[in-house]
Amino acid sequence: MKLVILDRDGVINQDSANFIKSPNEWIPIPGSLEAIALLNQSGYRVAVATNQSGISRGLFDMTTLNSIHDRMHRELAQFGGRIDAIFYCPHAADEHCHCRKPDTGMIEEIGNRFSLELQDVPAVGDALRDLQAFASAGCQPILVRTGKGEATLAAAEIDKNKALPANTWVCADLAEAVQRILDEKA
């Protein structure tokens, strides 16, 4: 089985410093839904791994998160694509749970659920914590410049403590990342 892991906010949809708190605030990044559909058409399963601390902070509840994901599924289906599983961490950073990226709990759970070794599984994120979790779990980390990606890349260039994991691919957006995945895995 071929699998790709994606972060949600800043990779699939536009990110917001104020969180995505309703289905109306979920706005796909141009080309992202088509890119996921292309993965599906190329035989890949797609899992999403997303930190959603807005739940713990009381900004939205599980019903709202499910509504946001329903919108994502519906819009993706219009392009013939699908997301096979969504994994989320509802905890705030100060709760120090194992599932919240940069920890690997959520990523490991994806591997368990799909009965798949994660070594070199392409994993796309826009923040250093995404890339750290992916690399620690053995995945191929891919940074997109959308969302927090430009800031992540800039920070890595000026602060060695914020360096990208070794062998991180840097792509303009999810569409470019998917094309590179397909080219590399061909």
C-alpha positions as CSV (number, residue, x, y, z in Angstrom):
1,M,0.0,0.0,0.0
2,K,1.2,3.5,-0.8
3,L,0.4,6.2,1.7
4,V,0.9,10.0,2.1
5,I,0.4,11.9,5.3
6,L,-0.7,15.5,5.2
7,D,-1.0,18.2,7.8
8,R,-4.3,20.1,7.3
9,D,-4.1,23.8,8.0
10,G,-1.6,25.6,5.8
11,V,-1.2,22.5,3.6
12,I,-4.7,21.6,2.3
13,N,-6.5,24.8,3.4
14,Q,-5.6,28.3,4.3
15,D,-4.4,28.7,7.9
16,S,-5.4,31.3,10.4
17,A,-3.7,32.7,13.5
18,N,-7.2,32.7,15.0
19,F,-7.8,29.0,14.2
20,I,-10.2,27.5,11.7
21,K,-13.4,27.5,13.9
22,S,-16.2,26.9,11.4
23,P,-16.8,25.2,8.1
24,N,-17.1,28.7,6.5
25,E,-13.5,29.4,7.6
26,W,-12.2,26.3,5.8
27,I,-10.9,27.6,2.5
28,P,-8.9,25.2,0.3
29,I,-5.5,26.4,-1.0
30,P,-5.7,26.6,-4.8
31,G,-4.6,23.3,-6.3
32,S,-4.6,21.3,-3.1
33,L,-7.8,19.4,-3.7
34,E,-6.7,18.5,-7.2
35,A,-3.3,17.3,-5.8
36,I,-5.0,15.0,-3.3
37,A,-7.2,13.6,-6.1
38,L,-4.1,13.0,-8.2
39,L,-2.6,11.0,-5.3
40,N,-5.7,8.9,-5.1
41,Q,-5.8,8.3,-8.9
42,S,-2.1,7.3,-8.6
43,G,-2.9,4.6,-6.1
44,Y,-2.1,6.4,-2.8
45,R,-4.1,6.5,0.3
46,V,-4.1,9.8,2.1
47,A,-4.2,10.4,5.9
48,V,-4.4,13.7,7.6
49,A,-2.6,14.4,10.9
50,T,-3.6,17.7,12.4
51,N,-3.1,19.5,15.8
52,Q,-6.5,21.0,16.7
53,S,-5.9,22.7,20.1
54,G,-8.9,24.9,19.4
55,I,-10.9,22.1,21.0
56,S,-9.0,22.2,24.3
57,R,-9.1,26.0,24.2
58,G,-12.9,26.0,23.9
59,L,-12.8,27.8,20.5
60,F,-14.9,25.0,18.9
61,D,-16.2,21.6,19.8
62,M,-16.1,18.1,18.2
63,T,-19.4,18.7,16.3
64,T,-17.8,21.8,14.7
65,L,-14.6,19.9,13.9
66,N,-16.6,17.2,12.3
67,S,-18.5,19.8,10.2
68,I,-15.3,21.3,9.1
69,H,-14.0,17.9,8.0
70,D,-17.4,17.1,6.3
71,R,-16.9,20.3,4.2
72,M,-13.3,19.2,3.3
73,H,-14.6,15.7,2.3
74,R,-17.4,17.2,0.1
75,E,-15.2,19.7,-1.7
76,L,-12.5,17.1,-2.3
77,A,-15.1,14.6,-3.7
78,Q,-15.9,17.2,-6.4
79,F,-12.5,16.6,-7.7
80,G,-12.7,12.8,-7.5
81,G,-10.5,12.7,-4.4
82,R,-10.8,11.4,-0.9
83,I,-9.0,11.4,2.5
84,D,-8.9,7.9,3.9
85,A,-8.5,8.9,7.6
86,I,-8.2,12.0,9.7
87,F,-6.2,11.9,12.9
88,Y,-6.3,14.9,15.2
89,C,-4.9,16.0,18.5
90,P,-7.4,18.1,20.5
91,H,-4.8,19.0,23.2
92,A,-3.1,22.3,23.8
93,A,0.8,22.4,23.9
94,D,0.9,22.8,27.7
95,E,-0.9,19.4,28.1
96,H,2.2,17.6,26.9
97,C,0.4,14.7,25.3
98,H,2.1,12.2,23.1
99,C,-0.2,12.7,20.1
100,R,0.5,16.4,19.5
101,K,3.1,17.1,16.9
102,P,6.1,17.4,17.3
103,D,5.6,14.2,19.2
104,T,5.0,11.1,17.1
105,G,1.9,9.5,18.7
106,M,-0.5,10.6,16.0
107,I,1.9,9.6,13.2
108,E,2.6,6.2,14.8
109,E,-1.2,5.6,15.1
110,I,-1.5,6.2,11.4
111,G,1.1,3.6,10.7
112,N,-0.7,1.2,13.1
113,R,-4.1,1.9,11.6
114,F,-2.9,1.2,8.1
115,S,-0.6,-1.7,9.2
116,L,2.3,0.0,7.5
117,E,5.9,0.8,8.3
118,L,6.4,4.5,8.1
119,Q,9.9,4.5,6.7
120,D,10.1,6.9,3.8
121,V,6.3,7.5,3.7
122,P,5.9,11.0,2.2
123,A,4.6,13.4,4.9
124,V,3.7,17.1,4.1
125,G,3.6,19.9,6.6
126,D,4.1,23.7,6.8
127,A,5.5,24.0,10.4
128,L,8.7,22.7,12.0
129,R,6.7,20.6,14.5
130,D,5.1,18.8,11.5
131,L,8.4,18.0,10.0
132,Q,10.0,17.0,13.3
133,A,7.2,14.5,14.0
134,F,7.3,13.1,10.5
135,A,11.1,12.7,10.6
136,S,11.1,11.2,14.0
137,A,8.6,8.6,12.8
138,G,10.8,7.7,9.9
139,C,8.7,9.5,7.2
140,Q,10.1,11.6,4.3
141,P,9.4,15.2,5.6
142,I,8.2,17.7,3.0
143,L,7.8,21.4,3.7
144,V,5.4,23.4,1.7
145,R,5.8,27.2,1.5
146,T,2.1,27.8,2.0
147,G,0.6,28.5,5.5
148,K,3.5,28.8,8.0
149,G,5.9,27.4,5.4
150,E,7.7,30.6,4.4
151,A,8.2,31.6,8.1
152,T,9.4,28.0,8.9
153,L,11.9,28.1,6.2
154,A,13.1,31.7,7.1
155,A,13.5,30.6,10.8
156,A,15.5,27.6,9.8
157,E,17.9,29.7,7.8
158,I,18.7,32.1,10.7
159,D,18.5,29.8,13.7
160,K,20.3,26.4,13.8
161,N,17.9,25.4,16.6
162,K,15.0,25.6,14.1
163,A,16.8,23.7,11.3
164,L,14.7,21.5,9.1
165,P,15.2,17.8,9.6
166,A,17.8,16.2,7.3
167,N,16.6,15.5,3.8
168,T,13.5,17.6,4.0
169,W,12.1,18.4,0.6
170,V,10.9,22.0,0.1
171,C,8.1,22.6,-2.3
172,A,6.0,25.7,-3.2
173,D,2.7,24.0,-2.3
174,L,0.9,20.7,-2.1
175,A,0.5,20.4,-5.9
176,E,4.3,20.6,-6.3
177,A,4.9,18.2,-3.4
178,V,2.5,15.7,-4.9
179,Q,4.3,16.0,-8.3
180,R,7.6,15.4,-6.7
181,I,6.2,12.4,-4.7
182,L,4.9,10.9,-7.9
183,D,8.2,11.6,-9.8
184,E,10.4,10.1,-7.0
185,K,8.2,7.0,-6.4
186,A,7.8,6.2,-10.1
